[in-house]
Structures are given as structure tokens and as C-alpha cells.
Amino acid sequence: MIAIALALAAITALITLTDVGPASLFRHAYVVPVVVAGLRVGRPGGVLAAAAAALLSAPVLLPEIERSGLTPDAAEGLVTLGVLALAGALVGTLRTHADRHRTRHATLVAVQRTLADDIPLDVALTRLLATLAPRLAVDDLALAARDGERLVVAGAALVAPGSLGARALARGVPGFVRDVGGGIRARRGFVAPLMAGGRAVGVLAVERRGEISSQERAALEALGAHVGLALENARLASRQRQFADELAEKVAAARRELEELDRAKTAFVAIASHELRTPLTSLQGFSELLAVRRLPPEEVTRLAGVMRTEAKRLGRIVSDLLDLSRIERGLAPALCRVPLAVEPTIAATADLFRLGAATHPIAIECEPALPPVDADPDAVERVLTNLISNAIKYSPAGSIVRVKAQALGSVVAIEVADSGRGIAAEALGRVFEPYYRAPDVAGVAPGTGIGLAVVKALVEAHGGAVRVDSVPMLGTRVTFVLPSYAGPVP
């Protein structure tokens, strides 16, 4: 400003020395320091420099007007002063507006950088408060934003329940208070909603001792819209990153599950081949004996009984494989449902095991007057066969396998319990998965790992349910329920 004052003085001296009067061409040189003052200082500087030029021109211009009136030279001098005033005000105003836009842009960039990190909302608001406080030149500043149903607040100005900030948040419109109290000098208060997606996601509240002009309020409202959008973008980006992490984890879990299933299928092929080969070997060997040798009738009967047992075993394995194929294709097992008496079905299945290698006593306990069930006889037999076979395989020789049936309202519950090694808690939730065998029992007894999966599919195809309860080293209890037959018994 000192340099500008010296320039104005030098121009005035040149005009005086030329002794041409107000028409001196040097008067146009006043434009340079006036424009420079407007560009350097803004509107106040431009107006002040123009006023200084007018004061310095007055000793030359006014005597001319007094002597000769409004001559063409005097008129040119007055026009020059008007041009200087207009140039100073216009250039200064443009500079002031440019400074405001630059400051606003820098503020928005700072807001975006503050919200660039994946941080909790309360931390983000605290950082925003620290970023905006020195830039807004206010006495108090507060931010509040919604986090679901919760309102997160940073600062304390005008955001208490029932306050101007709370109303602005509820209505989505700005609010202005000429005096919020708390001092001799009036404290203006202004609240701008943080807008995103056409709704208020928070508020920006400021207090200042002194005026908050309409231009400043408009700028704060625009800033609130930008901050609201930045907060919403940060929230969406955080949710997207979280979703991507969850998706990556689910994909990894699915890949591990598929790898485990593939390993289980590979093991199943080997086990199933062995399970199929065993009865086939027996059938082939005994049939060759019957074909090439003459045996006593009692020996023929014994061999035929063994072949019958092995054939039934082979049939059960094939039926399980066919049912598993239907399950994996999303099809329900084929059923032929009829009224079925429960107690005779249990007894007949238990007799099959008693006639074989009777290593385990089978105790049957049925409630008197059990209603028949609406079920497929072959499916129920296969369910009981799988469950009793598992109970025998995984419990010590000589221990009792208990089969119990009772009516529970409109269903009949059938329970198969053993006193075996039980199932570990971590494996209990997976026993109905196809091909799965608990690691601690896989080497104890042969099996394909599909029996319980077939049991579950057959029971659920009847509209029933199956549950496994087990205590390690104490035993396992499998309970399934079937719907009672509601029609007349034929």
C-alpha cells in the first residue's frame, strides 16, 4: 500500500509539473495503482486507492472548475475520476469474490482429505471440526450427524435436543438466530443442514459475536451441502469396503468348503468302492461255492442266508447312493406313503440285526396304542436301519441300543440311543452333511458318510424333522418325528 501511495503521489506531481491542468494525459496513469490496489487488497483497497486518487486530483481539478466552470477539460477529469472509482470497486470486488471461491475450494479439499480415511463417524466429525474451525472465523462451531438411529455430536453449539440445530436436522432447512445470549454483545447463531440424497444427515452450527451476513449464511449452507455429501460418500465407501471384505471372506470360506467337499468326495469314492466290493465279493464267492460243489442242505441254507444279508447290504448302499444323487440335484426322495404301524416296523428292523452278528442287545420301548404314521414303509425301514447300524458301529460290544417311540400330539417321535463314544461338539453341526465323517470316528468303523444325509432327506420328505444329541464318551441319541396318519385306518 505504501508503494501504491507513492505511485499516486508521483502521478499527481507529474500532472502538476506539466501545468496542463485536468486534461493532462498523466491522469490515466492513476488506473494502474488503483487496479493494483484492488488486485492486492480487494474491494476496500481498490475503493481506497480510487478515493486517494480523487483527493490528489482535487487541487488540480477544482480550481479549473472554479475559474472556467465545467469545461471539456474539467469534464474529462471528472470522467477519469468516475472511471477510477468504478475500476477500483470492480477489480476489488472481483478479487474479493475470487478469494472467497479459493477459500471455499480449499475448505472443500480439506474436508475431502479429512474424510478420505476409513474412520468411525465420531472421529471423522472431530477431525472435521478441527479442519473447519480456523477457516470459518467463528467463536463456536459444532457438527452433528446421524449414525443409523444414533446422533453423533462434535462440539456443543446449538445442537442440544429441542434446539435450533435439532429443528434444522428434523426439517432439513437452515436456521438463524440474531442473539443466542451469553454476553453483552449479541451472539449470532446459524445452523445449516448437512444434505445428502435430498435429506438432512446432520447439521453444521456456528456462533459468532457480531454479524453473520447473508452471503456468509449462503456460503455456510453450501458448505453444509458439500460436507453432507462428503460424509455420505465416506459412509458408502466404508460400507463398500466392508462389503468387499465380507464378500472376500465368504468367497474364501466357500472355496475352503468346496475344497473340503472335493476331498470328502474323493475319500467317499474310495470308501464306497470298498463298501460295494465287500458284499459283492461275498456274493461272488458263495455263489461259486453253490455252483461248483455239492453241499449239505444245512450248509446251503447258511450260505444262502449270508448271501441274502450281503445282498440286502448292497441294496441299502445302492439305495443310499440313488437318494444322495436326487438330493444333490435338489429333488425330494420318491415316497409311497401309507398308514404304517410303528411298533411292528421297529421290531422287524431290529430282528434283522438280531439275526445277523448279534453283538448288541436291542431294547424296544413303544408307548401303548401308538397311532400309525403317514409314511413310506421302505423309507422308514431305511431310516431305522441306518440309525441302528450307526448305534451298533460306534458303541462298545455288548452295550444296549435303545429304540423308543411315543406320540407327541400330531406326530410320532422315534428315538435311537446308544452308549458309545459320542460326537464331538464341533462335529455335531455337520453330521447331516453328505460325505462328512467326524475326524475322531472316521477310522473306528467303516462307512460312506452319506447315511445321516439320507436319513435327514427321507424324514424331511415326510414333513418331519430329525435331531442329534450327543455327549462325548456317554453316547448319542438321534430323534426323528413323522406325522401321524389322520385318516381312517384300512
C-alpha positions as CSV (number, residue, x, y, z in Angstrom):
1,M,0.0,0.0,0.0
2,I,3.0,2.4,0.6
3,A,4.2,1.7,-2.9
4,I,0.7,2.4,-4.3
5,A,0.6,5.7,-2.3
6,L,4.0,6.7,-3.6
7,A,2.8,5.9,-7.2
8,L,-0.3,8.1,-6.8
9,A,1.8,10.9,-5.4
10,A,4.3,10.6,-8.3
11,I,1.5,10.7,-10.8
12,T,0.0,13.8,-9.1
13,A,3.4,15.5,-9.2
14,L,3.8,14.8,-13.0
15,I,0.3,16.3,-13.6
16,T,1.2,19.4,-11.6
17,L,4.6,19.9,-13.3
18,T,3.2,19.6,-16.8
19,D,0.9,22.5,-16.0
20,V,-1.7,21.2,-18.5
21,G,-4.5,21.0,-15.9
22,P,-7.1,18.3,-15.5
23,A,-6.7,17.3,-19.2
24,S,-3.2,16.0,-18.7
25,L,-2.7,12.6,-20.1
26,F,-0.9,11.5,-17.0
27,R,-4.3,11.4,-15.3
28,H,-4.9,8.0,-17.0
29,A,-1.9,6.6,-15.1
30,Y,-4.0,6.6,-11.9
31,V,-5.7,3.5,-13.2
32,V,-2.5,1.4,-12.7
33,P,-2.1,1.8,-8.9
34,V,-5.9,1.7,-8.4
35,V,-6.2,-1.6,-10.2
36,V,-3.1,-3.0,-8.4
37,A,-4.6,-2.0,-5.1
38,G,-7.9,-3.7,-6.0
39,L,-6.0,-6.9,-7.0
40,R,-3.8,-6.9,-3.9
41,V,-6.2,-5.9,-1.2
42,G,-9.6,-6.5,-2.7
43,R,-12.6,-4.1,-2.8
44,P,-11.5,-2.0,0.2
45,G,-8.1,-1.5,-1.3
46,G,-9.5,-0.6,-4.8
47,V,-12.0,1.9,-3.4
48,L,-9.4,3.4,-1.0
49,A,-6.9,3.9,-3.9
50,A,-9.6,5.5,-6.1
51,A,-10.5,7.9,-3.3
52,A,-6.9,8.8,-2.8
53,A,-6.5,9.5,-6.5
54,A,-9.6,11.7,-6.3
55,L,-8.2,13.7,-3.4
56,L,-4.9,14.1,-5.1
57,S,-6.6,15.3,-8.3
58,A,-8.8,17.8,-6.4
59,P,-6.1,20.6,-6.2
60,V,-5.9,20.5,-10.0
61,L,-9.5,19.8,-10.9
62,L,-11.4,22.1,-8.5
63,P,-9.6,25.3,-9.3
64,E,-10.2,24.7,-13.0
65,I,-14.0,24.3,-12.3
66,E,-14.0,27.5,-10.2
67,R,-12.3,29.5,-12.8
68,S,-13.9,28.3,-16.0
69,G,-16.8,26.2,-15.0
70,L,-17.4,22.7,-16.4
71,T,-15.1,23.0,-19.3
72,P,-14.4,20.0,-21.6
73,D,-11.0,19.6,-19.7
74,A,-12.8,19.6,-16.4
75,A,-15.4,17.1,-17.7
76,E,-12.7,14.8,-18.8
77,G,-11.1,15.0,-15.3
78,L,-14.4,14.1,-13.7
79,V,-14.9,11.2,-16.1
80,T,-11.5,10.0,-15.2
81,L,-12.3,10.0,-11.5
82,G,-15.5,8.1,-12.2
83,V,-13.6,5.5,-14.2
84,L,-11.1,5.2,-11.4
85,A,-13.8,4.7,-8.8
86,L,-15.5,2.1,-11.0
87,A,-12.3,0.3,-11.8
88,G,-11.2,0.2,-8.1
89,A,-14.6,-1.1,-6.9
90,L,-15.0,-3.6,-9.7
91,V,-11.5,-5.0,-9.6
92,G,-11.5,-5.1,-5.8
93,T,-14.9,-6.9,-5.9
94,L,-13.7,-9.5,-8.3
95,R,-10.6,-10.1,-6.2
96,T,-12.8,-10.5,-3.1
97,H,-15.0,-13.0,-4.9
98,A,-12.0,-14.9,-6.2
99,D,-10.6,-15.1,-2.7
100,R,-13.8,-16.4,-1.3
101,H,-14.0,-19.0,-4.1
102,R,-10.4,-20.1,-3.5
103,T,-11.0,-20.3,0.3
104,R,-14.2,-22.3,-0.3
105,H,-12.4,-24.6,-2.7
106,A,-9.5,-25.1,-0.2
107,T,-12.0,-25.8,2.5
108,L,-13.8,-28.4,0.4
109,V,-10.5,-30.1,-0.5
110,A,-9.6,-30.1,3.2
111,V,-13.0,-31.7,4.0
112,Q,-12.4,-34.4,1.4
113,R,-8.9,-35.2,2.7
114,T,-10.2,-35.4,6.2
115,L,-12.9,-37.9,5.2
116,A,-10.6,-39.9,2.9
117,D,-9.7,-42.5,5.6
118,D,-12.0,-45.3,6.8
119,I,-12.6,-44.0,10.3
120,P,-15.6,-44.1,12.7
121,L,-18.1,-41.2,12.4
122,D,-17.2,-39.7,15.8
123,V,-13.6,-39.5,14.8
124,A,-14.5,-38.1,11.4
125,L,-16.6,-35.3,13.0
126,T,-13.9,-34.4,15.4
127,R,-11.4,-34.1,12.6
128,L,-13.8,-32.0,10.5
129,L,-14.3,-29.7,13.5
130,A,-10.5,-29.2,13.8
131,T,-10.3,-28.6,10.0
132,L,-13.2,-26.1,9.7
133,A,-12.8,-24.1,12.9
134,P,-9.8,-22.0,11.8
135,R,-11.2,-21.5,8.3
136,L,-14.7,-20.2,9.2
137,A,-13.6,-17.5,11.7
138,V,-16.4,-18.1,14.2
139,D,-16.5,-18.2,18.0
140,D,-18.2,-21.6,18.4
141,L,-18.6,-24.5,15.9
142,A,-20.4,-27.8,16.2
143,L,-21.2,-30.7,13.9
144,A,-23.7,-33.5,14.3
145,A,-24.5,-36.4,12.0
146,R,-26.8,-39.4,12.1
147,D,-25.3,-42.9,12.5
148,G,-28.4,-45.1,12.0
149,E,-30.7,-44.2,14.8
150,R,-27.9,-42.6,16.8
151,L,-26.9,-38.9,16.6
152,V,-23.1,-38.3,16.9
153,V,-22.2,-34.8,18.0
154,A,-18.8,-33.0,17.9
155,G,-18.9,-29.6,19.7
156,A,-21.8,-28.2,21.7
157,A,-23.2,-25.1,19.9
158,L,-26.9,-25.2,19.0
159,V,-27.3,-29.0,18.7
160,A,-29.0,-29.8,22.0
161,P,-32.4,-31.6,21.9
162,G,-35.1,-29.1,21.1
163,S,-32.6,-26.5,19.9
164,L,-32.3,-24.7,16.6
165,G,-29.9,-27.5,15.4
166,A,-32.4,-30.2,16.3
167,R,-35.1,-28.4,14.3
168,A,-32.9,-27.9,11.3
169,L,-32.0,-31.6,11.4
170,A,-35.6,-32.6,11.5
171,R,-36.8,-30.2,8.8
172,G,-33.8,-30.0,6.6
173,V,-33.9,-26.2,6.4
174,P,-31.3,-23.7,7.8
175,G,-32.0,-21.6,10.9
176,F,-30.7,-18.2,12.0
177,V,-30.8,-16.6,15.5
178,R,-29.8,-12.9,16.0
179,D,-28.8,-13.4,19.6
180,V,-28.3,-16.7,21.4
181,G,-27.4,-14.9,24.6
182,G,-24.5,-15.4,26.9
183,G,-22.8,-12.0,26.7
184,I,-23.2,-8.2,26.4
185,R,-22.5,-8.2,22.7
186,A,-25.0,-10.1,20.5
187,R,-24.0,-13.6,19.5
188,R,-25.4,-14.6,16.2
189,G,-26.2,-18.2,15.6
190,F,-26.7,-20.0,12.3
191,V,-27.4,-23.7,11.6
192,A,-27.0,-25.3,8.1
193,P,-28.3,-28.8,7.4
194,L,-25.8,-31.3,6.0
195,M,-27.8,-32.6,3.0
196,A,-27.3,-35.9,1.1
197,G,-29.8,-37.6,-1.1
198,G,-32.4,-34.9,-0.5
199,R,-32.5,-35.4,3.3
200,A,-30.6,-34.0,6.2
201,V,-28.0,-36.3,7.5
202,G,-26.6,-33.8,10.1
203,V,-26.1,-30.1,10.9
204,L,-23.3,-27.6,10.9
205,A,-23.9,-24.9,13.7
206,V,-21.9,-21.7,14.2
207,E,-21.9,-18.9,16.7
208,R,-20.2,-15.5,16.3
209,R,-20.1,-12.3,18.3
210,G,-21.0,-9.8,15.5
211,E,-22.9,-10.1,12.3
212,I,-23.2,-13.2,10.1
213,S,-24.0,-11.7,6.7
214,S,-26.5,-13.2,4.2
215,Q,-23.6,-14.0,2.0
216,E,-21.8,-15.9,4.8
217,R,-25.0,-17.8,5.6
218,A,-25.4,-18.8,2.0
219,A,-21.8,-19.9,1.9
220,L,-22.3,-21.9,5.1
221,E,-25.4,-23.5,3.7
222,A,-23.5,-24.5,0.5
223,L,-20.7,-25.8,2.7
224,G,-23.2,-27.9,4.7
225,A,-24.4,-29.5,1.5
226,H,-20.9,-30.4,0.5
227,V,-20.0,-31.7,3.9
228,G,-23.2,-33.8,4.0
229,L,-22.4,-35.3,0.6
230,A,-18.8,-35.9,1.7
231,L,-20.0,-37.7,4.8
232,E,-22.5,-39.8,2.8
233,N,-19.8,-40.7,0.3
234,A,-17.4,-41.6,3.1
235,R,-20.1,-43.8,4.7
236,L,-20.9,-45.5,1.4
237,A,-17.2,-46.0,0.7
238,S,-16.8,-47.5,4.2
239,R,-19.8,-49.8,3.6
240,Q,-18.4,-50.8,0.2
241,R,-15.0,-51.7,1.7
242,Q,-16.8,-53.6,4.5
243,F,-18.9,-55.4,2.0
244,A,-15.9,-56.2,-0.2
245,D,-14.1,-57.6,2.9
246,E,-17.1,-59.7,3.9
247,L,-17.5,-60.9,0.3
248,A,-13.8,-61.9,0.1
249,E,-14.1,-63.8,3.4
250,K,-17.3,-65.5,2.2
251,V,-15.6,-66.4,-1.1
252,A,-12.6,-67.8,0.8
253,A,-14.9,-69.8,3.1
254,A,-16.9,-71.1,0.1
255,R,-13.6,-72.1,-1.6
256,R,-12.4,-73.9,1.5
257,E,-15.8,-75.6,1.8
258,L,-15.6,-76.7,-1.9
259,E,-12.1,-77.9,-1.4
260,E,-13.1,-79.9,1.7
261,L,-16.1,-81.2,-0.2
262,D,-13.9,-82.3,-3.1
263,R,-11.6,-84.1,-0.7
264,A,-14.6,-85.7,1.0
265,K,-15.9,-86.9,-2.4
266,T,-12.5,-88.3,-3.2
267,A,-12.5,-90.2,0.1
268,F,-16.1,-91.2,-0.5
269,V,-15.3,-92.8,-3.8
270,A,-12.6,-94.9,-2.2
271,I,-14.8,-95.8,0.8
272,A,-17.9,-96.5,-1.4
273,S,-15.8,-98.7,-3.7
274,H,-14.7,-100.7,-0.6
275,E,-18.2,-100.9,0.8
276,L,-19.6,-102.1,-2.5
277,R,-16.7,-104.6,-3.1
278,T,-17.2,-106.3,0.3
279,P,-20.8,-107.6,-0.3
280,L,-20.0,-108.2,-4.0
281,T,-17.0,-110.4,-3.0
282,S,-19.1,-112.4,-0.6
283,L,-21.9,-112.9,-3.1
284,Q,-19.4,-113.9,-5.8
285,G,-17.5,-116.3,-3.6
286,F,-20.6,-118.0,-2.0
287,S,-22.4,-118.3,-5.4
288,E,-19.3,-120.0,-6.9
289,L,-19.3,-122.5,-4.0
290,L,-23.0,-123.3,-4.6
291,A,-22.4,-123.6,-8.3
292,V,-19.4,-126.0,-8.3
293,R,-19.8,-128.0,-5.1
294,R,-22.4,-130.3,-3.7
295,L,-23.1,-129.1,-0.2
296,P,-25.3,-130.4,2.6
297,P,-28.7,-128.7,2.8
298,E,-27.9,-127.0,6.1
299,E,-24.7,-125.5,4.6
300,V,-26.7,-124.4,1.6
301,T,-29.2,-122.7,3.9
302,R,-26.4,-121.0,5.8
303,L,-24.7,-119.7,2.7
304,A,-28.0,-118.5,1.3
305,G,-28.6,-116.6,4.5
306,V,-25.2,-114.9,4.3
307,M,-25.8,-114.1,0.6
308,R,-29.2,-112.7,1.5
309,T,-27.7,-110.5,4.2
310,E,-25.0,-109.2,1.8
311,A,-27.5,-108.6,-1.0
312,K,-29.6,-106.5,1.4
313,R,-26.5,-104.6,2.5
314,L,-25.6,-104.0,-1.2
315,G,-29.2,-102.9,-1.8
316,R,-29.1,-100.4,1.0
317,I,-25.8,-98.9,-0.2
318,V,-27.2,-98.5,-3.8
319,S,-30.4,-97.0,-2.5
320,D,-28.4,-94.5,-0.4
321,L,-26.4,-93.6,-3.5
322,L,-29.5,-93.1,-5.6
323,D,-31.1,-90.9,-2.9
324,L,-27.9,-88.9,-2.5
325,S,-27.9,-88.3,-6.2
326,R,-31.5,-87.0,-6.0
327,I,-30.6,-84.8,-3.0
328,E,-27.7,-83.2,-4.8
329,R,-30.0,-82.4,-7.8
330,G,-32.4,-80.7,-5.4
331,L,-35.1,-83.4,-5.7
332,A,-37.0,-85.0,-2.9
333,P,-36.8,-88.8,-2.4
334,A,-39.6,-90.7,-4.1
335,L,-42.2,-91.9,-1.5
336,C,-45.2,-94.2,-1.5
337,R,-47.0,-93.2,1.7
338,V,-49.4,-95.4,3.5
339,P,-50.7,-95.8,7.1
340,L,-47.8,-97.5,8.8
341,A,-47.8,-99.2,12.3
342,V,-44.7,-98.0,14.1
343,E,-44.0,-100.8,16.6
344,P,-44.1,-103.7,14.1
345,T,-41.8,-101.8,11.8
346,I,-39.3,-101.2,14.6
347,A,-39.4,-104.8,15.7
348,A,-38.9,-106.1,12.1
349,T,-35.9,-103.9,11.6
350,A,-34.4,-104.9,15.0
351,D,-34.9,-108.6,14.1
352,L,-32.7,-108.1,11.0
353,F,-29.8,-107.1,13.3
354,R,-30.5,-109.8,15.8
355,L,-30.4,-112.5,13.1
356,G,-27.0,-111.2,12.0
357,A,-24.0,-110.8,14.2
358,A,-25.8,-110.2,17.5
359,T,-23.1,-108.2,19.2
360,H,-25.5,-105.6,20.8
361,P,-28.8,-106.2,22.6
362,I,-31.6,-104.0,21.1
363,A,-34.2,-102.8,23.6
364,I,-37.5,-101.6,22.1
365,E,-39.8,-99.4,24.2
366,C,-43.0,-98.2,22.5
367,E,-45.8,-96.3,24.0
368,P,-49.1,-98.2,24.2
369,A,-51.7,-97.5,21.5
370,L,-49.3,-95.7,19.2
371,P,-51.1,-94.1,16.2
372,P,-49.9,-95.2,12.8
373,V,-47.8,-92.7,10.8
374,D,-48.3,-91.5,7.3
375,A,-45.1,-92.8,5.8
376,D,-43.3,-94.9,3.2
377,P,-42.6,-98.3,4.8
378,D,-39.3,-98.8,2.8
379,A,-38.1,-95.2,3.7
380,V,-38.9,-95.7,7.4
381,E,-37.1,-99.1,7.4
382,R,-34.0,-97.5,5.8
383,V,-34.0,-94.7,8.3
384,L,-34.2,-97.1,11.2
385,T,-31.6,-99.4,9.6
386,N,-29.1,-96.5,9.2
387,L,-29.6,-95.3,12.7
388,I,-29.4,-98.7,14.4
389,S,-26.4,-99.6,12.3
390,N,-24.6,-96.4,13.4
391,A,-25.5,-97.1,17.0
392,I,-24.0,-100.6,16.8
393,K,-20.9,-99.5,14.9
394,Y,-20.0,-96.7,17.2
395,S,-20.7,-98.2,20.6
396,P,-18.8,-100.9,22.5
397,A,-19.8,-104.6,22.0
398,G,-22.4,-105.8,24.5
399,S,-23.8,-102.3,25.2
400,I,-27.5,-101.8,24.7
401,V,-29.0,-100.0,21.8
402,R,-32.4,-98.5,22.8
403,V,-35.2,-97.7,20.4
404,K,-38.1,-95.8,21.8
405,A,-41.3,-94.4,20.2
406,Q,-44.0,-92.1,21.6
407,A,-46.9,-90.0,20.4
408,L,-46.4,-86.2,20.7
409,G,-49.6,-84.5,19.6
410,S,-50.0,-84.9,15.8
411,V,-46.6,-86.6,15.4
412,V,-44.8,-89.7,16.5
413,A,-41.3,-89.4,17.8
414,I,-38.9,-92.3,17.4
415,E,-35.6,-92.3,19.2
416,V,-32.4,-94.4,18.7
417,A,-29.9,-94.1,21.5
418,D,-26.5,-95.8,22.2
419,S,-23.8,-95.7,24.9
420,G,-20.9,-95.2,22.5
421,R,-18.1,-92.7,22.2
422,G,-20.4,-89.8,21.2
423,I,-19.8,-87.0,18.7
424,A,-17.5,-84.0,19.4
425,A,-19.3,-80.6,19.7
426,E,-17.5,-79.1,16.8
427,A,-18.6,-82.0,14.5
428,L,-22.2,-82.2,15.8
429,G,-23.5,-79.5,13.4
430,R,-22.1,-81.2,10.3
431,V,-23.2,-84.8,10.8
432,F,-26.0,-84.4,8.2
433,E,-23.7,-83.1,5.5
434,P,-23.2,-85.6,2.6
435,Y,-19.8,-87.3,2.7
436,Y,-18.9,-85.9,6.1
437,R,-17.4,-88.1,8.8
438,A,-16.2,-86.8,12.1
439,P,-12.4,-87.0,12.3
440,D,-12.3,-88.9,15.6
441,V,-14.6,-91.7,14.3
442,A,-13.5,-92.0,10.7
443,G,-11.0,-94.7,11.5
444,V,-13.1,-96.5,14.1
445,A,-15.7,-98.1,11.8
446,P,-16.3,-98.3,8.0
447,G,-18.9,-96.1,6.5
448,T,-19.6,-93.9,3.4
449,G,-20.6,-90.7,5.3
450,I,-23.9,-90.5,3.5
451,G,-26.2,-92.4,5.9
452,L,-27.3,-89.5,8.0
453,A,-27.7,-87.2,5.0
454,V,-30.1,-89.7,3.5
455,V,-31.9,-90.1,6.9
456,K,-32.4,-86.3,7.0
457,A,-33.7,-86.2,3.4
458,L,-36.1,-89.1,3.9
459,V,-37.5,-87.7,7.2
460,E,-37.9,-84.2,5.8
461,A,-39.6,-85.5,2.7
462,H,-42.3,-86.8,5.0
463,G,-42.7,-83.3,6.6
464,G,-40.8,-84.4,9.7
465,A,-37.6,-83.4,11.4
466,V,-34.5,-85.1,12.9
467,R,-32.2,-84.0,15.7
468,V,-29.0,-85.4,17.1
469,D,-28.0,-85.0,20.8
470,S,-24.6,-86.3,21.9
471,V,-22.3,-86.2,24.9
472,P,-18.7,-87.4,24.2
473,M,-17.9,-90.7,25.9
474,L,-21.5,-91.1,27.1
475,G,-23.5,-91.8,23.9
476,T,-25.6,-90.4,21.1
477,R,-29.4,-90.0,20.8
478,V,-31.0,-89.5,17.4
479,T,-34.7,-88.5,17.4
480,F,-36.9,-88.1,14.3
481,V,-40.6,-87.3,14.1
482,L,-43.1,-88.4,11.5
483,P,-46.7,-87.1,11.0
484,S,-49.4,-89.3,12.4
485,Y,-52.0,-90.7,10.0
486,A,-55.1,-88.7,10.3
487,G,-57.5,-90.7,8.1
488,P,-59.3,-94.0,8.8
489,V,-57.0,-97.0,9.1
490,P,-57.8,-99.5,6.4
